[in-house]
Amino acid sequence: MLDGLLAAVPAGKQVCVLDFGCGPAHFHAFLQQQPHATRVEYTGLDLSEKYLAIARQKFPNTTFLQLDVLKEPEALPTFDYIVLNGIFTQKCSNSFEEMWAYCQETLRTLWPKARHGMAFNAMTKQVDWERDDLFHLPMDTLAAFLKKELTRHFTFRHDYGLFEYTSYLFREPNQR
């Protein structure tokens, strides 16, 4: 997910990244194994003290925030990029409308905190069947929202073999 964002960053430039909904910081562990690891200043954020305790134990020198950004958006600092992995894939017992409202509110809240861009995934509608507990978000519904309320500079990746897609949002158009 971060590769899609870092592609727009000049080689060698440092970036600060927020892992929204970091859980036990699996994404941070993954990042540390990547060639661009030295370019990334990582911060994790989660609501769960249980997961944050695990993350802090694994990475004691890393910043982890416990914060409900929908209740306290002013408490969240600004980052170059914000990554949300798995936040919009499950709806559990929520209706589609409830999950879509949460998705929109979260993206509206986070977008001003991203200097350059954001990435997030959602379950695709391009499947043979859907699960009731998953959030299958139509790409055209998401595209209309993104263009109207956040940015027209976005792309969808639907080519990596899972029954989901990743949305990449940017403040500036792609210059490549």
CNS distance restraints for C-alpha pairs under 8 A (distance, minus, plus):
assign (resid   1 and name CA) (resid   5 and name CA) 7.15 0.50 0.50
assign (resid   1 and name CA) (resid  83 and name CA) 7.63 0.50 0.50
assign (resid   1 and name CA) (resid 119 and name CA) 6.73 0.50 0.50
assign (resid   1 and name CA) (resid 120 and name CA) 7.86 0.50 0.50
assign (resid   1 and name CA) (resid 166 and name CA) 7.45 0.50 0.50
assign (resid   2 and name CA) (resid   6 and name CA) 6.02 0.50 0.50
assign (resid   2 and name CA) (resid  83 and name CA) 7.42 0.50 0.50
assign (resid   2 and name CA) (resid 119 and name CA) 7.61 0.50 0.50
assign (resid   3 and name CA) (resid   7 and name CA) 6.01 0.50 0.50
assign (resid   4 and name CA) (resid   8 and name CA) 7.67 0.50 0.50
assign (resid   4 and name CA) (resid 168 and name CA) 7.19 0.50 0.50
assign (resid   5 and name CA) (resid   9 and name CA) 7.40 0.50 0.50
assign (resid   5 and name CA) (resid  81 and name CA) 7.58 0.50 0.50
assign (resid   5 and name CA) (resid 117 and name CA) 7.08 0.50 0.50
assign (resid   5 and name CA) (resid 118 and name CA) 7.53 0.50 0.50
assign (resid   5 and name CA) (resid 119 and name CA) 7.39 0.50 0.50
assign (resid   5 and name CA) (resid 168 and name CA) 7.11 0.50 0.50
assign (resid   8 and name CA) (resid 174 and name CA) 7.13 0.50 0.50
assign (resid   8 and name CA) (resid 175 and name CA) 7.88 0.50 0.50
assign (resid   9 and name CA) (resid  13 and name CA) 6.85 0.50 0.50
assign (resid  12 and name CA) (resid  39 and name CA) 6.71 0.50 0.50
assign (resid  13 and name CA) (resid  39 and name CA) 6.45 0.50 0.50
assign (resid  14 and name CA) (resid  38 and name CA) 7.86 0.50 0.50
assign (resid  14 and name CA) (resid  39 and name CA) 4.50 0.50 0.50
assign (resid  14 and name CA) (resid  40 and name CA) 5.95 0.50 0.50
assign (resid  14 and name CA) (resid  41 and name CA) 7.30 0.50 0.50
assign (resid  15 and name CA) (resid  39 and name CA) 6.09 0.50 0.50
assign (resid  15 and name CA) (resid  40 and name CA) 5.14 0.50 0.50
assign (resid  15 and name CA) (resid  41 and name CA) 6.06 0.50 0.50
assign (resid  15 and name CA) (resid  80 and name CA) 5.93 0.50 0.50
assign (resid  15 and name CA) (resid  81 and name CA) 7.54 0.50 0.50
assign (resid  16 and name CA) (resid  40 and name CA) 5.78 0.50 0.50
assign (resid  16 and name CA) (resid  41 and name CA) 4.50 0.50 0.50
assign (resid  16 and name CA) (resid  42 and name CA) 5.97 0.50 0.50
assign (resid  16 and name CA) (resid  43 and name CA) 7.61 0.50 0.50
assign (resid  16 and name CA) (resid  79 and name CA) 5.53 0.50 0.50
assign (resid  16 and name CA) (resid  80 and name CA) 5.26 0.50 0.50
assign (resid  16 and name CA) (resid  81 and name CA) 6.57 0.50 0.50
assign (resid  17 and name CA) (resid  40 and name CA) 6.70 0.50 0.50
assign (resid  17 and name CA) (resid  41 and name CA) 6.08 0.50 0.50
assign (resid  17 and name CA) (resid  42 and name CA) 5.09 0.50 0.50
assign (resid  17 and name CA) (resid  43 and name CA) 6.17 0.50 0.50
assign (resid  17 and name CA) (resid  79 and name CA) 5.82 0.50 0.50
assign (resid  17 and name CA) (resid  80 and name CA) 6.01 0.50 0.50
assign (resid  17 and name CA) (resid  81 and name CA) 4.89 0.50 0.50
assign (resid  17 and name CA) (resid  82 and name CA) 5.65 0.50 0.50
assign (resid  17 and name CA) (resid  83 and name CA) 7.25 0.50 0.50
assign (resid  18 and name CA) (resid  42 and name CA) 6.20 0.50 0.50
assign (resid  18 and name CA) (resid  43 and name CA) 4.91 0.50 0.50
assign (resid  18 and name CA) (resid  44 and name CA) 5.75 0.50 0.50
assign (resid  18 and name CA) (resid  45 and name CA) 7.11 0.50 0.50
assign (resid  18 and name CA) (resid  79 and name CA) 6.39 0.50 0.50
assign (resid  18 and name CA) (resid  81 and name CA) 6.41 0.50 0.50
assign (resid  18 and name CA) (resid  82 and name CA) 4.72 0.50 0.50
assign (resid  18 and name CA) (resid  83 and name CA) 6.13 0.50 0.50
assign (resid  19 and name CA) (resid  27 and name CA) 7.63 0.50 0.50
assign (resid  19 and name CA) (resid  42 and name CA) 7.34 0.50 0.50
assign (resid  19 and name CA) (resid  43 and name CA) 6.18 0.50 0.50
assign (resid  19 and name CA) (resid  44 and name CA) 4.74 0.50 0.50
assign (resid  19 and name CA) (resid  45 and name CA) 6.11 0.50 0.50
assign (resid  19 and name CA) (resid  82 and name CA) 6.19 0.50 0.50
assign (resid  19 and name CA) (resid  83 and name CA) 5.08 0.50 0.50
assign (resid  19 and name CA) (resid  84 and name CA) 6.21 0.50 0.50
assign (resid  19 and name CA) (resid  85 and name CA) 7.87 0.50 0.50
assign (resid  20 and name CA) (resid  44 and name CA) 6.29 0.50 0.50
assign (resid  20 and name CA) (resid  45 and name CA) 5.05 0.50 0.50
assign (resid  20 and name CA) (resid  46 and name CA) 6.52 0.50 0.50
assign (resid  20 and name CA) (resid  82 and name CA) 6.82 0.50 0.50
assign (resid  20 and name CA) (resid  83 and name CA) 5.98 0.50 0.50
assign (resid  20 and name CA) (resid  84 and name CA) 5.06 0.50 0.50
assign (resid  20 and name CA) (resid  85 and name CA) 7.51 0.50 0.50
assign (resid  21 and name CA) (resid  44 and name CA) 7.33 0.50 0.50
assign (resid  21 and name CA) (resid  45 and name CA) 5.54 0.50 0.50
assign (resid  21 and name CA) (resid  46 and name CA) 4.59 0.50 0.50
assign (resid  21 and name CA) (resid  47 and name CA) 7.38 0.50 0.50
assign (resid  21 and name CA) (resid  84 and name CA) 6.52 0.50 0.50
assign (resid  21 and name CA) (resid  85 and name CA) 7.30 0.50 0.50
assign (resid  21 and name CA) (resid  87 and name CA) 6.73 0.50 0.50
assign (resid  22 and name CA) (resid  26 and name CA) 7.42 0.50 0.50
assign (resid  22 and name CA) (resid  27 and name CA) 7.21 0.50 0.50
assign (resid  22 and name CA) (resid  44 and name CA) 5.31 0.50 0.50
assign (resid  22 and name CA) (resid  45 and name CA) 5.57 0.50 0.50
assign (resid  22 and name CA) (resid  46 and name CA) 5.65 0.50 0.50
assign (resid  23 and name CA) (resid  45 and name CA) 7.85 0.50 0.50
assign (resid  23 and name CA) (resid  46 and name CA) 6.12 0.50 0.50
assign (resid  23 and name CA) (resid  48 and name CA) 7.32 0.50 0.50
assign (resid  23 and name CA) (resid  51 and name CA) 4.99 0.50 0.50
assign (resid  23 and name CA) (resid  52 and name CA) 6.48 0.50 0.50
assign (resid  23 and name CA) (resid  55 and name CA) 7.27 0.50 0.50
assign (resid  24 and name CA) (resid  51 and name CA) 4.80 0.50 0.50
assign (resid  24 and name CA) (resid  52 and name CA) 6.12 0.50 0.50
assign (resid  24 and name CA) (resid  53 and name CA) 7.85 0.50 0.50
assign (resid  24 and name CA) (resid  54 and name CA) 5.49 0.50 0.50
assign (resid  24 and name CA) (resid  55 and name CA) 4.51 0.50 0.50
assign (resid  25 and name CA) (resid  29 and name CA) 6.55 0.50 0.50
assign (resid  25 and name CA) (resid  44 and name CA) 7.02 0.50 0.50
assign (resid  25 and name CA) (resid  55 and name CA) 5.32 0.50 0.50
assign (resid  26 and name CA) (resid  30 and name CA) 6.24 0.50 0.50
assign (resid  27 and name CA) (resid  31 and name CA) 6.07 0.50 0.50
assign (resid  28 and name CA) (resid  32 and name CA) 6.28 0.50 0.50
assign (resid  28 and name CA) (resid  42 and name CA) 7.09 0.50 0.50
assign (resid  29 and name CA) (resid  33 and name CA) 6.90 0.50 0.50
assign (resid  30 and name CA) (resid  34 and name CA) 6.92 0.50 0.50
assign (resid  31 and name CA) (resid  36 and name CA) 7.82 0.50 0.50
assign (resid  31 and name CA) (resid  37 and name CA) 5.70 0.50 0.50
assign (resid  32 and name CA) (resid  37 and name CA) 5.11 0.50 0.50
assign (resid  33 and name CA) (resid  37 and name CA) 6.85 0.50 0.50
assign (resid  36 and name CA) (resid  40 and name CA) 7.04 0.50 0.50
assign (resid  42 and name CA) (resid  62 and name CA) 7.16 0.50 0.50
assign (resid  42 and name CA) (resid  63 and name CA) 7.42 0.50 0.50
assign (resid  43 and name CA) (resid  62 and name CA) 6.69 0.50 0.50
assign (resid  43 and name CA) (resid  63 and name CA) 5.11 0.50 0.50
assign (resid  43 and name CA) (resid  64 and name CA) 5.73 0.50 0.50
assign (resid  43 and name CA) (resid  65 and name CA) 7.61 0.50 0.50
assign (resid  44 and name CA) (resid  63 and name CA) 6.48 0.50 0.50
assign (resid  44 and name CA) (resid  64 and name CA) 4.61 0.50 0.50
assign (resid  44 and name CA) (resid  65 and name CA) 6.19 0.50 0.50
assign (resid  45 and name CA) (resid  64 and name CA) 5.58 0.50 0.50
assign (resid  45 and name CA) (resid  65 and name CA) 4.61 0.50 0.50
assign (resid  45 and name CA) (resid  66 and name CA) 5.81 0.50 0.50
assign (resid  45 and name CA) (resid  67 and name CA) 6.89 0.50 0.50
assign (resid  46 and name CA) (resid  51 and name CA) 7.62 0.50 0.50
assign (resid  46 and name CA) (resid  52 and name CA) 6.76 0.50 0.50
assign (resid  46 and name CA) (resid  64 and name CA) 7.83 0.50 0.50
assign (resid  46 and name CA) (resid  65 and name CA) 6.52 0.50 0.50
assign (resid  46 and name CA) (resid  66 and name CA) 5.30 0.50 0.50
assign (resid  46 and name CA) (resid  67 and name CA) 6.55 0.50 0.50
assign (resid  46 and name CA) (resid  68 and name CA) 7.94 0.50 0.50
assign (resid  47 and name CA) (resid  66 and name CA) 5.28 0.50 0.50
assign (resid  47 and name CA) (resid  67 and name CA) 5.83 0.50 0.50
assign (resid  47 and name CA) (resid  68 and name CA) 6.35 0.50 0.50
assign (resid  48 and name CA) (resid  52 and name CA) 6.20 0.50 0.50
assign (resid  48 and name CA) (resid  66 and name CA) 7.23 0.50 0.50
assign (resid  49 and name CA) (resid  53 and name CA) 5.95 0.50 0.50
assign (resid  49 and name CA) (resid  66 and name CA) 7.12 0.50 0.50
assign (resid  50 and name CA) (resid  54 and name CA) 6.64 0.50 0.50
assign (resid  51 and name CA) (resid  55 and name CA) 6.21 0.50 0.50
assign (resid  52 and name CA) (resid  56 and name CA) 5.95 0.50 0.50
assign (resid  52 and name CA) (resid  64 and name CA) 6.95 0.50 0.50
assign (resid  52 and name CA) (resid  66 and name CA) 7.53 0.50 0.50
assign (resid  53 and name CA) (resid  57 and name CA) 6.12 0.50 0.50
assign (resid  54 and name CA) (resid  58 and name CA) 6.25 0.50 0.50
assign (resid  55 and name CA) (resid  59 and name CA) 5.98 0.50 0.50
assign (resid  55 and name CA) (resid  60 and name CA) 7.93 0.50 0.50
assign (resid  55 and name CA) (resid  64 and name CA) 7.81 0.50 0.50
assign (resid  56 and name CA) (resid  60 and name CA) 4.96 0.50 0.50
assign (resid  56 and name CA) (resid  61 and name CA) 7.88 0.50 0.50
assign (resid  56 and name CA) (resid  62 and name CA) 7.17 0.50 0.50
assign (resid  56 and name CA) (resid  64 and name CA) 7.10 0.50 0.50
assign (resid  67 and name CA) (resid  72 and name CA) 7.42 0.50 0.50
assign (resid  67 and name CA) (resid  75 and name CA) 7.92 0.50 0.50
assign (resid  67 and name CA) (resid  76 and name CA) 7.89 0.50 0.50
assign (resid  68 and name CA) (resid  72 and name CA) 6.13 0.50 0.50
assign (resid  68 and name CA) (resid  73 and name CA) 7.70 0.50 0.50
assign (resid  69 and name CA) (resid  73 and name CA) 4.48 0.50 0.50
assign (resid  69 and name CA) (resid  74 and name CA) 7.83 0.50 0.50
assign (resid  69 and name CA) (resid  75 and name CA) 7.42 0.50 0.50
assign (resid  69 and name CA) (resid  76 and name CA) 6.76 0.50 0.50
assign (resid  69 and name CA) (resid 109 and name CA) 7.35 0.50 0.50
assign (resid  70 and name CA) (resid 105 and name CA) 7.62 0.50 0.50
assign (resid  70 and name CA) (resid 106 and name CA) 6.81 0.50 0.50
assign (resid  70 and name CA) (resid 109 and name CA) 6.83 0.50 0.50
assign (resid  72 and name CA) (resid  76 and name CA) 7.52 0.50 0.50
assign (resid  73 and name CA) (resid 109 and name CA) 6.69 0.50 0.50
assign (resid  76 and name CA) (resid 113 and name CA) 7.43 0.50 0.50
assign (resid  77 and name CA) (resid 113 and name CA) 6.68 0.50 0.50
assign (resid  78 and name CA) (resid 112 and name CA) 7.87 0.50 0.50
assign (resid  78 and name CA) (resid 113 and name CA) 4.44 0.50 0.50
assign (resid  78 and name CA) (resid 114 and name CA) 5.96 0.50 0.50
assign (resid  78 and name CA) (resid 115 and name CA) 6.89 0.50 0.50
assign (resid  79 and name CA) (resid 113 and name CA) 6.15 0.50 0.50
assign (resid  79 and name CA) (resid 114 and name CA) 5.21 0.50 0.50
assign (resid  79 and name CA) (resid 115 and name CA) 6.03 0.50 0.50
assign (resid  80 and name CA) (resid 114 and name CA) 5.44 0.50 0.50
assign (resid  80 and name CA) (resid 115 and name CA) 4.66 0.50 0.50
assign (resid  80 and name CA) (resid 116 and name CA) 5.29 0.50 0.50
assign (resid  80 and name CA) (resid 117 and name CA) 6.83 0.50 0.50
assign (resid  81 and name CA) (resid 114 and name CA) 5.35 0.50 0.50
assign (resid  81 and name CA) (resid 115 and name CA) 6.62 0.50 0.50
assign (resid  81 and name CA) (resid 116 and name CA) 5.92 0.50 0.50
assign (resid  81 and name CA) (resid 117 and name CA) 5.03 0.50 0.50
assign (resid  81 and name CA) (resid 118 and name CA) 5.39 0.50 0.50
assign (resid  81 and name CA) (resid 119 and name CA) 7.94 0.50 0.50
assign (resid  82 and name CA) (resid 110 and name CA) 7.84 0.50 0.50
assign (resid  82 and name CA) (resid 114 and name CA) 6.08 0.50 0.50
assign (resid  82 and name CA) (resid 117 and name CA) 6.69 0.50 0.50
assign (resid  82 and name CA) (resid 118 and name CA) 4.69 0.50 0.50
assign (resid  82 and name CA) (resid 119 and name CA) 6.52 0.50 0.50
assign (resid  83 and name CA) (resid 118 and name CA) 5.70 0.50 0.50
assign (resid  83 and name CA) (resid 119 and name CA) 4.93 0.50 0.50
assign (resid  83 and name CA) (resid 120 and name CA) 5.96 0.50 0.50
assign (resid  84 and name CA) (resid 118 and name CA) 7.86 0.50 0.50
assign (resid  84 and name CA) (resid 119 and name CA) 6.24 0.50 0.50
assign (resid  84 and name CA) (resid 120 and name CA) 4.67 0.50 0.50
assign (resid  84 and name CA) (resid 121 and name CA) 7.12 0.50 0.50
assign (resid  85 and name CA) (resid 119 and name CA) 7.99 0.50 0.50
assign (resid  85 and name CA) (resid 120 and name CA) 5.63 0.50 0.50
assign (resid  85 and name CA) (resid 121 and name CA) 6.02 0.50 0.50
assign (resid  86 and name CA) (resid  90 and name CA) 7.42 0.50 0.50
assign (resid  86 and name CA) (resid 120 and name CA) 7.59 0.50 0.50
assign (resid  86 and name CA) (resid 121 and name CA) 6.36 0.50 0.50
assign (resid  86 and name CA) (resid 122 and name CA) 7.27 0.50 0.50
assign (resid  87 and name CA) (resid 120 and name CA) 7.75 0.50 0.50
assign (resid  87 and name CA) (resid 121 and name CA) 7.62 0.50 0.50
assign (resid  87 and name CA) (resid 122 and name CA) 7.97 0.50 0.50
assign (resid  88 and name CA) (resid  99 and name CA) 7.92 0.50 0.50
assign (resid  88 and name CA) (resid 103 and name CA) 6.70 0.50 0.50
assign (resid  88 and name CA) (resid 120 and name CA) 7.60 0.50 0.50
assign (resid  88 and name CA) (resid 121 and name CA) 6.39 0.50 0.50
assign (resid  88 and name CA) (resid 122 and name CA) 5.12 0.50 0.50
assign (resid  88 and name CA) (resid 123 and name CA) 7.64 0.50 0.50
assign (resid  88 and name CA) (resid 135 and name CA) 6.51 0.50 0.50
assign (resid  89 and name CA) (resid 121 and name CA) 6.87 0.50 0.50
assign (resid  89 and name CA) (resid 122 and name CA) 4.73 0.50 0.50
assign (resid  89 and name CA) (resid 123 and name CA) 5.36 0.50 0.50
assign (resid  89 and name CA) (resid 134 and name CA) 5.76 0.50 0.50
assign (resid  89 and name CA) (resid 135 and name CA) 5.08 0.50 0.50
assign (resid  89 and name CA) (resid 136 and name CA) 7.34 0.50 0.50
assign (resid  89 and name CA) (resid 164 and name CA) 7.95 0.50 0.50
assign (resid  90 and name CA) (resid 133 and name CA) 5.96 0.50 0.50
assign (resid  90 and name CA) (resid 134 and name CA) 4.19 0.50 0.50
assign (resid  90 and name CA) (resid 135 and name CA) 5.11 0.50 0.50
assign (resid  91 and name CA) (resid  95 and name CA) 7.18 0.50 0.50
assign (resid  91 and name CA) (resid  96 and name CA) 7.37 0.50 0.50
assign (resid  91 and name CA) (resid  99 and name CA) 5.98 0.50 0.50
assign (resid  91 and name CA) (resid 133 and name CA) 5.40 0.50 0.50
assign (resid  91 and name CA) (resid 134 and name CA) 5.20 0.50 0.50
assign (resid  91 and name CA) (resid 135 and name CA) 5.20 0.50 0.50
assign (resid  92 and name CA) (resid 132 and name CA) 7.70 0.50 0.50
assign (resid  92 and name CA) (resid 133 and name CA) 4.37 0.50 0.50
assign (resid  92 and name CA) (resid 134 and name CA) 6.54 0.50 0.50
assign (resid  93 and name CA) (resid 133 and name CA) 6.32 0.50 0.50
assign (resid  94 and name CA) (resid  98 and name CA) 5.88 0.50 0.50
assign (resid  94 and name CA) (resid  99 and name CA) 6.22 0.50 0.50
assign (resid  94 and name CA) (resid 133 and name CA) 7.98 0.50 0.50
assign (resid  95 and name CA) (resid  99 and name CA) 6.28 0.50 0.50
assign (resid  96 and name CA) (resid 100 and name CA) 5.94 0.50 0.50
assign (resid  96 and name CA) (resid 135 and name CA) 6.82 0.50 0.50
assign (resid  97 and name CA) (resid 101 and name CA) 6.10 0.50 0.50
assign (resid  98 and name CA) (resid 102 and name CA) 6.29 0.50 0.50
assign (resid  99 and name CA) (resid 103 and name CA) 6.05 0.50 0.50
assign (resid  99 and name CA) (resid 135 and name CA) 7.23 0.50 0.50
assign (resid 100 and name CA) (resid 104 and name CA) 6.15 0.50 0.50
assign (resid 100 and name CA) (resid 137 and name CA) 7.99 0.50 0.50
assign (resid 101 and name CA) (resid 105 and name CA) 6.11 0.50 0.50
assign (resid 102 and name CA) (resid 106 and name CA) 5.99 0.50 0.50
assign (resid 103 and name CA) (resid 107 and name CA) 6.15 0.50 0.50
assign (resid 104 and name CA) (resid 108 and name CA) 6.03 0.50 0.50
assign (resid 104 and name CA) (resid 145 and name CA) 7.96 0.50 0.50
assign (resid 105 and name CA) (resid 109 and name CA) 6.10 0.50 0.50
assign (resid 106 and name CA) (resid 110 and name CA) 6.11 0.50 0.50
assign (resid 107 and name CA) (resid 111 and name CA) 5.81 0.50 0.50
assign (resid 108 and name CA) (resid 112 and name CA) 7.50 0.50 0.50
assign (resid 108 and name CA) (resid 149 and name CA) 7.65 0.50 0.50
assign (resid 108 and name CA) (resid 150 and name CA) 7.16 0.50 0.50
assign (resid 109 and name CA) (resid 113 and name CA) 7.68 0.50 0.50
assign (resid 110 and name CA) (resid 114 and name CA) 6.74 0.50 0.50
assign (resid 111 and name CA) (resid 117 and name CA) 7.81 0.50 0.50
assign (resid 111 and name CA) (resid 118 and name CA) 7.44 0.50 0.50
assign (resid 111 and name CA) (resid 150 and name CA) 7.04 0.50 0.50
assign (resid 114 and name CA) (resid 118 and name CA) 6.67 0.50 0.50
assign (resid 115 and name CA) (resid 171 and name CA) 7.51 0.50 0.50
assign (resid 116 and name CA) (resid 170 and name CA) 5.79 0.50 0.50
assign (resid 116 and name CA) (resid 171 and name CA) 5.46 0.50 0.50
assign (resid 116 and name CA) (resid 172 and name CA) 7.53 0.50 0.50
assign (resid 117 and name CA) (resid 168 and name CA) 7.21 0.50 0.50
assign (resid 117 and name CA) (resid 169 and name CA) 5.19 0.50 0.50
assign (resid 117 and name CA) (resid 170 and name CA) 4.29 0.50 0.50
assign (resid 117 and name CA) (resid 171 and name CA) 6.07 0.50 0.50
assign (resid 118 and name CA) (resid 168 and name CA) 5.87 0.50 0.50
assign (resid 118 and name CA) (resid 169 and name CA) 5.12 0.50 0.50
assign (resid 118 and name CA) (resid 170 and name CA) 6.75 0.50 0.50
assign (resid 119 and name CA) (resid 166 and name CA) 6.73 0.50 0.50
assign (resid 119 and name CA) (resid 167 and name CA) 5.49 0.50 0.50
assign (resid 119 and name CA) (resid 168 and name CA) 4.53 0.50 0.50
assign (resid 119 and name CA) (resid 169 and name CA) 6.25 0.50 0.50
assign (resid 120 and name CA) (resid 166 and name CA) 5.51 0.50 0.50
assign (resid 120 and name CA) (resid 167 and name CA) 5.43 0.50 0.50
assign (resid 120 and name CA) (resid 168 and name CA) 6.90 0.50 0.50
assign (resid 121 and name CA) (resid 164 and name CA) 6.62 0.50 0.50
assign (resid 121 and name CA) (resid 165 and name CA) 5.51 0.50 0.50
assign (resid 121 and name CA) (resid 166 and name CA) 4.19 0.50 0.50
assign (resid 121 and name CA) (resid 167 and name CA) 6.06 0.50 0.50
assign (resid 122 and name CA) (resid 135 and name CA) 6.73 0.50 0.50
assign (resid 122 and name CA) (resid 136 and name CA) 6.69 0.50 0.50
assign (resid 122 and name CA) (resid 137 and name CA) 6.31 0.50 0.50
assign (resid 122 and name CA) (resid 164 and name CA) 5.46 0.50 0.50
assign (resid 122 and name CA) (resid 165 and name CA) 5.79 0.50 0.50
assign (resid 122 and name CA) (resid 166 and name CA) 6.64 0.50 0.50
assign (resid 123 and name CA) (resid 134 and name CA) 6.97 0.50 0.50
assign (resid 123 and name CA) (resid 135 and name CA) 5.76 0.50 0.50
assign (resid 123 and name CA) (resid 136 and name CA) 4.51 0.50 0.50
assign (resid 123 and name CA) (resid 137 and name CA) 6.08 0.50 0.50
assign (resid 123 and name CA) (resid 163 and name CA) 6.01 0.50 0.50
assign (resid 123 and name CA) (resid 164 and name CA) 3.99 0.50 0.50
assign (resid 123 and name CA) (resid 165 and name CA) 6.36 0.50 0.50
assign (resid 124 and name CA) (resid 136 and name CA) 5.21 0.50 0.50
assign (resid 124 and name CA) (resid 137 and name CA) 6.02 0.50 0.50
assign (resid 124 and name CA) (resid 138 and name CA) 6.68 0.50 0.50
assign (resid 124 and name CA) (resid 139 and name CA) 7.64 0.50 0.50
assign (resid 124 and name CA) (resid 163 and name CA) 5.73 0.50 0.50
assign (resid 124 and name CA) (resid 164 and name CA) 4.56 0.50 0.50
assign (resid 124 and name CA) (resid 165 and name CA) 6.03 0.50 0.50
assign (resid 125 and name CA) (resid 130 and name CA) 7.66 0.50 0.50
assign (resid 125 and name CA) (resid 136 and name CA) 5.40 0.50 0.50
assign (resid 125 and name CA) (resid 137 and name CA) 6.38 0.50 0.50
assign (resid 125 and name CA) (resid 138 and name CA) 5.73 0.50 0.50
assign (resid 125 and name CA) (resid 139 and name CA) 7.94 0.50 0.50
assign (resid 126 and name CA) (resid 163 and name CA) 7.57 0.50 0.50
assign (resid 127 and name CA) (resid 163 and name CA) 6.81 0.50 0.50
assign (resid 130 and name CA) (resid 134 and name CA) 7.53 0.50 0.50
assign (resid 130 and name CA) (resid 136 and name CA) 7.35 0.50 0.50
assign (resid 137 and name CA) (resid 141 and name CA) 7.31 0.50 0.50
assign (resid 137 and name CA) (resid 142 and name CA) 7.12 0.50 0.50
assign (resid 138 and name CA) (resid 142 and name CA) 6.46 0.50 0.50
assign (resid 139 and name CA) (resid 143 and name CA) 5.92 0.50 0.50
assign (resid 140 and name CA) (resid 144 and name CA) 6.12 0.50 0.50
assign (resid 141 and name CA) (resid 145 and name CA) 6.47 0.50 0.50
assign (resid 142 and name CA) (resid 146 and name CA) 6.11 0.50 0.50
assign (resid 143 and name CA) (resid 147 and name CA) 6.10 0.50 0.50
assign (resid 144 and name CA) (resid 148 and name CA) 6.07 0.50 0.50
assign (resid 145 and name CA) (resid 149 and name CA) 5.82 0.50 0.50
assign (resid 145 and name CA) (resid 150 and name CA) 7.50 0.50 0.50
assign (resid 146 and name CA) (resid 150 and name CA) 4.98 0.50 0.50
assign (resid 146 and name CA) (resid 151 and name CA) 5.63 0.50 0.50
assign (resid 146 and name CA) (resid 152 and name CA) 6.56 0.50 0.50
assign (resid 146 and name CA) (resid 154 and name CA) 7.87 0.50 0.50
assign (resid 147 and name CA) (resid 151 and name CA) 5.05 0.50 0.50
assign (resid 147 and name CA) (resid 152 and name CA) 4.40 0.50 0.50
assign (resid 147 and name CA) (resid 153 and name CA) 7.80 0.50 0.50
assign (resid 148 and name CA) (resid 152 and name CA) 7.69 0.50 0.50
assign (resid 151 and name CA) (resid 169 and name CA) 7.01 0.50 0.50
assign (resid 151 and name CA) (resid 170 and name CA) 7.06 0.50 0.50
assign (resid 151 and name CA) (resid 171 and name CA) 6.61 0.50 0.50
assign (resid 153 and name CA) (resid 169 and name CA) 6.03 0.50 0.50
assign (resid 153 and name CA) (resid 170 and name CA) 5.32 0.50 0.50
assign (resid 153 and name CA) (resid 171 and name CA) 6.51 0.50 0.50
assign (resid 153 and name CA) (resid 172 and name CA) 6.50 0.50 0.50
assign (resid 153 and name CA) (resid 173 and name CA) 5.54 0.50 0.50
assign (resid 153 and name CA) (resid 174 and name CA) 7.72 0.50 0.50
assign (resid 154 and name CA) (resid 167 and name CA) 6.94 0.50 0.50
assign (resid 154 and name CA) (resid 168 and name CA) 5.36 0.50 0.50
assign (resid 154 and name CA) (resid 169 and name CA) 4.37 0.50 0.50
assign (resid 154 and name CA) (resid 170 and name CA) 5.98 0.50 0.50
assign (resid 155 and name CA) (resid 167 and name CA) 5.81 0.50 0.50
assign (resid 155 and name CA) (resid 168 and name CA) 5.28 0.50 0.50
assign (resid 155 and name CA) (resid 169 and name CA) 6.78 0.50 0.50
assign (resid 156 and name CA) (resid 165 and name CA) 6.54 0.50 0.50
assign (resid 156 and name CA) (resid 166 and name CA) 5.61 0.50 0.50
assign (resid 156 and name CA) (resid 167 and name CA) 4.59 0.50 0.50
assign (resid 156 and name CA) (resid 168 and name CA) 6.35 0.50 0.50
assign (resid 157 and name CA) (resid 165 and name CA) 5.45 0.50 0.50
assign (resid 157 and name CA) (resid 166 and name CA) 5.12 0.50 0.50
assign (resid 157 and name CA) (resid 167 and name CA) 6.50 0.50 0.50
assign (resid 158 and name CA) (resid 164 and name CA) 6.77 0.50 0.50
assign (resid 158 and name CA) (resid 165 and name CA) 4.54 0.50 0.50
assign (resid 158 and name CA) (resid 166 and name CA) 6.71 0.50 0.50
assign (resid 159 and name CA) (resid 165 and name CA) 7.71 0.50 0.50
